[in-house]
Amino acid sequence: AKLGATGLLSLFMTGFWLLLPPISSLYNLIGNNALDKGRLGSALQNYQRSIALNPDNKDAHYNLGTLHEDLRQFKEAEANYRIAIQGGVPKAYNNLGR
């Protein structure tokens, strides 16, 4: 019984771990929608959630950098642009250059 329960828990945890990148992308999209509607606080929270779930989400880092730039938080914007550049986001080069 213990072996079966441990196996089931391991299977569940592995499945959840595999779903983190798609969930991260979903939060990134929700952040984009919030930003389009002018809800900056909601966009900020969703981008941060996206990155918390998948620190390698280069698009979320780029979007968070853009939001920080709009909020005139240039150090935070720069840090996120640099991460996006490491992920290969060409637009981040342009924004960092500004």
ZADREN-882889 format. One record per residue (C-alpha): residue in three letters; x, y, z. Coordinates in steps of 0.1 Angstrom, whole numbers, plus 5000, padded with zeros to 4 digits. Last residue first. Example, Ala and Ser with C-alpha at 12.3 -4.5 7.8 and 13.67 -1.06 7.14 Angstrom:
% residues 2
FIMI   code      x      y      z
FIMI    SER   5137   4989   5071
FIMI    ALA   5123   4955   5078
% end
This chain:
% residues 98
FIMI   code      x      y      z
FIMI    ARG   5175   5524   4746
FIMI    GLY   5200   5496   4739
FIMI    LEU   5181   5473   4764
FIMI    ASN   5149   5478   4744
FIMI    ASN   5166   5469   4711
FIMI    TYR   5184   5439   4725
FIMI    ALA   5151   5427   4741
FIMI    LYS   5134   5427   4708
FIMI    PRO   5157   5399   4696
FIMI    VAL   5146   5375   4723
FIMI    GLY   5172   5348   4725
FIMI    GLY   5169   5334   4760
FIMI    GLN   5200   5351   4771
FIMI    ILE   5185   5383   4757
FIMI    ALA   5154   5377   4778
FIMI    ILE   5175   5375   4810
FIMI    ARG   5192   5408   4800
FIMI    TYR   5159   5424   4794
FIMI    ASN   5147   5414   4828
FIMI    ALA   5177   5429   4846
FIMI    GLU   5174   5461   4825
FIMI    ALA   5137   5465   4833
FIMI    GLU   5144   5461   4870
FIMI    LYS   5171   5488   4868
FIMI    PHE   5149   5511   4848
FIMI    GLN   5119   5513   4870
FIMI    ARG   5102   5540   4849
FIMI    LEU   5068   5523   4851
FIMI    ASP   5068   5519   4814
FIMI    GLU   5103   5504   4817
FIMI    HIS   5091   5480   4844
FIMI    LEU   5063   5469   4820
FIMI    THR   5088   5464   4792
FIMI    GLY   5110   5443   4815
FIMI    LEU   5081   5423   4826
FIMI    ASN   5072   5416   4790
FIMI    TYR   5107   5405   4782
FIMI    HIS   5110   5383   4813
FIMI    ALA   5076   5368   4804
FIMI    ASP   5088   5361   4769
FIMI    LYS   5120   5344   4782
FIMI    ASN   5102   5319   4804
FIMI    ASP   5133   5303   4819
FIMI    PRO   5122   5311   4855
FIMI    ASN   5091   5289   4850
FIMI    LEU   5065   5289   4877
FIMI    ALA   5080   5320   4894
FIMI    ILE   5084   5337   4860
FIMI    SER   5047   5333   4852
FIMI    ARG   5037   5344   4886
FIMI    GLN   5058   5376   4882
FIMI    TYR   5043   5382   4848
FIMI    ASN   5008   5377   4864
FIMI    GLN   5015   5401   4893
FIMI    LEU   5028   5428   4870
FIMI    ALA   4999   5425   4846
FIMI    SER   4975   5428   4875
FIMI    GLY   4992   5459   4888
FIMI    LEU   4993   5475   4853
FIMI    ARG   4956   5471   4846
FIMI    GLY   4956   5492   4814
FIMI    LYS   4933   5468   4794
FIMI    ASP   4962   5458   4771
FIMI    LEU   4983   5452   4802
FIMI    ALA   4957   5429   4817
FIMI    ASN   4956   5409   4784
FIMI    ASN   4994   5407   4783
FIMI    GLY   4995   5395   4820
FIMI    ILE   4969   5368   4812
FIMI    LEU   4991   5357   4783
FIMI    ASN   5021   5355   4806
FIMI    TYR   5000   5336   4832
FIMI    LEU   4991   5311   4804
FIMI    SER   5028   5307   4794
FIMI    SER   5036   5298   4830
FIMI    ILE   5008   5272   4831
FIMI    PRO   5024   5257   4799
FIMI    PRO   5058   5257   4815
FIMI    LEU   5046   5242   4848
FIMI    LEU   5027   5212   4833
FIMI    LEU   5057   5189   4834
FIMI    TRP   5061   5195   4871
FIMI    PHE   5025   5186   4877
FIMI    GLY   5028   5154   4858
FIMI    THR   5060   5145   4878
FIMI    MET   5042   5153   4911
FIMI    PHE   5012   5131   4902
FIMI    LEU   5034   5102   4892
FIMI    SER   5055   5105   4923
FIMI    LEU   5023   5106   4945
FIMI    LEU   5010   5075   4927
FIMI    GLY   5042   5057   4932
FIMI    THR   5044   5066   4969
FIMI    ALA   5008   5055   4974
FIMI    GLY   5015   5022   4956
FIMI    LEU   5046   5016   4977
FIMI    LYS   5028   5024   5009
FIMI    ALA   5000   5000   5000
% end
